[in-house]
Amino acid sequence: MADDLAFRIQLGLVMPKLKQHIAPELSKIVEELVKNARDGSADEGVDMAPVKELIMKDLDIFLDNEILPPLEQKYNPKPDEAETPEEEAPAEEAAAES
């Protein structure tokens, strides 16, 4: 049942947002990549499998480097980064008394 729920979330939440927000720009990037590959080849056609593989690797790297680290910090802060205002108050009071 959990797989079914995940699939419904993917179709109902993730896929429409990807289509609306990312598809136009990603299509431009892929088209530019295909054009460059085609310009550098004597063949008339372009095998889309390597193009897809390259884009998937780039998306994986992009997620790992740009998207996930800030979310990781936000939702799973390290203990020293997760100071609460209560912990900061005594330090501020000590500084004010000096």
Secondary structure, DSSP 8 states (H G I E B T S, - for coil): -HHHHHHHHIIIIIHHHIIIIIHHHHHHHHHHHHHHHHHT-SSSS--HHHHHHHHHHHHHHHIIIIIHHHHHHHHS--GGG---HHHHHHHHHHHHH-
